[in-house]
């Protein structure tokens, strides 16, 4: 089977397997780089994992050269030395707009593909079916995308110690 495949197909399969196996956030930022963390605004929700194994969630209050302060859910300020940090993750909610648009595109796309596969002739009833299906399934896709995206929290690494 593998011998019968072209070289181009083999490269595509290897690339797909590589992307499935490798965590994509590992490529996002070099370890020890504070640039992403320094760019976030005060009030941003973060989860900080310390080298001691302890972790804390809160909202960024201030950020200085050697340390930063987060406000814990209890309302207490928690000062953290940057040297003690193992990892920081952003916990901000994702915008619902992209999920809604992806759902809309998926609903309309599936309707178009289904209509094209089922069409034997090109008459007006087929076009009406495609338009109605795009509206109905596009709306369902948008709603599903909105609901799913509303539950999603951007759990992105914004700092990792070297």
C-alpha positions in Angstrom: 0.0 0.0 0.0 2.7 2.5 1.0 4.7 1.7 -2.1 1.8 2.4 -4.4 1.4 5.9 -3.0 3.1 8.8 -4.6 5.9 10.7 -2.9 3.6 13.7 -2.5 1.0 11.6 -0.7 3.6 10.1 1.6 4.9 13.6 2.6 1.4 14.8 3.3 0.7 11.7 5.6 4.0 12.2 7.4 3.2 15.9 7.9 -0.3 15.1 9.2 1.1 12.5 11.6 3.8 14.9 12.8 1.2 17.6 13.6 -1.0 15.2 15.4 1.8 13.9 17.6 3.5 17.2 18.4 1.8 19.7 20.8 1.3 22.9 18.8 1.7 25.2 21.8 5.3 24.0 22.0 6.1 26.0 18.9 4.3 29.1 20.1 7.0 30.6 22.2 10.6 30.0 23.2 11.0 29.0 26.9 12.1 31.8 29.2 10.6 34.6 27.0 8.4 37.0 29.0 7.2 38.9 25.9 3.7 37.5 25.8 3.2 37.9 29.5 4.4 41.5 29.5 2.0 42.3 26.7 -1.2 41.3 28.5 -3.3 44.0 30.2 -4.1 44.3 33.9 -7.3 42.4 34.7 -6.4 39.5 32.4 -7.2 36.1 34.0 -4.2 33.8 34.4 -3.1 30.5 36.0 0.4 30.5 37.4 2.2 27.3 38.1 5.2 27.7 40.4 8.4 25.7 40.5 7.4 24.4 43.9 4.4 22.7 42.4 1.8 25.2 43.8 -0.5 26.9 41.3 -2.8 29.9 41.6 -5.5 31.4 39.4 -6.3 35.1 39.5 -6.4 38.4 37.6 -3.2 40.3 36.8 -3.0 43.4 39.0 0.5 44.6 38.3 3.6 43.6 36.5 7.1 44.7 37.4 10.6 43.8 36.2 11.2 41.1 38.8 7.7 40.2 40.1 4.0 40.6 39.4 0.8 40.6 41.5 -2.4 38.6 40.8 -5.7 39.1 42.7 -6.9 35.6 43.8 -10.5 34.6 43.8 -10.6 35.3 47.6 -9.7 38.9 46.8 -6.2 38.7 48.3 -3.2 40.0 46.4 -0.6 37.4 45.7 2.9 38.6 44.8 5.0 36.2 42.7 8.7 36.5 41.9 9.3 35.8 38.2 12.2 33.5 39.1 9.7 31.2 40.9 7.4 30.7 37.9 7.3 27.4 36.0 4.4 28.3 33.6 1.7 30.9 33.1 -1.5 30.2 31.1 -4.1 32.7 29.8 -7.6 31.8 31.0 -9.5 34.5 29.1 -12.7 33.5 27.4 -12.5 33.3 23.7 -14.6 35.5 21.4 -17.8 33.9 20.4 -17.7 35.4 17.0 -15.2 33.0 15.5 -17.2 29.9 16.7 -20.4 31.4 15.2 -18.7 32.0 11.9 -17.1 28.6 11.7 -20.5 27.0 12.5 -22.2 29.1 9.8 -19.6 28.1 7.3 -19.8 24.4 8.2 -23.6 24.4 8.0 -23.7 26.2 4.6 -20.8 24.1 3.3 -22.4 20.8 4.3 -25.7 21.9 2.6 -23.9 22.8 -0.6 -22.0 19.5 -0.7 -25.1 17.5 0.1 -27.1 19.4 -2.6 -24.4 19.0 -5.2 -24.1 15.2 -4.4 -27.9 14.7 -4.7 -28.5 16.9 -7.7 -29.2 15.0 -11.0 -30.6 18.0 -12.9 -30.5 21.7 -12.5 -33.9 23.0 -11.9 -35.4 25.7 -9.7 -36.5 23.3 -7.0 -32.9 22.2 -6.4 -31.8 25.9 -6.1 -34.6 26.5 -3.6 -33.6 23.5 -1.6 -30.0 24.7 -1.5 -31.0 28.2 -0.4 -33.4 26.9 2.2 -30.9 24.3 3.4 -28.2 27.0 3.7 -30.4 29.2 5.8 -31.6 26.4 8.1 -28.3 24.4 8.5 -26.2 27.6 8.5 -28.4 28.8 11.4 -28.1 25.5 13.2 -24.3 25.5 12.6 -24.0 29.1 13.9 -26.0 28.3 17.0 -23.9 25.2 17.7 -20.7 27.2 17.1 -21.8 29.9 19.4 -22.7 27.5 22.2 -19.6 25.5 21.9 -17.3 28.6 21.7 -19.0 30.1 24.7 -17.8 27.2 26.8 -14.2 27.5 25.5 -11.5 29.2 27.5 -8.3 30.1 25.8 -5.9 28.0 27.9 -2.8 29.2 26.1 0.7 29.1 27.5 2.0 32.7 27.6 5.2 31.9 29.6 7.2 28.7 30.2 10.4 28.6 32.2 13.5 27.3 30.4 
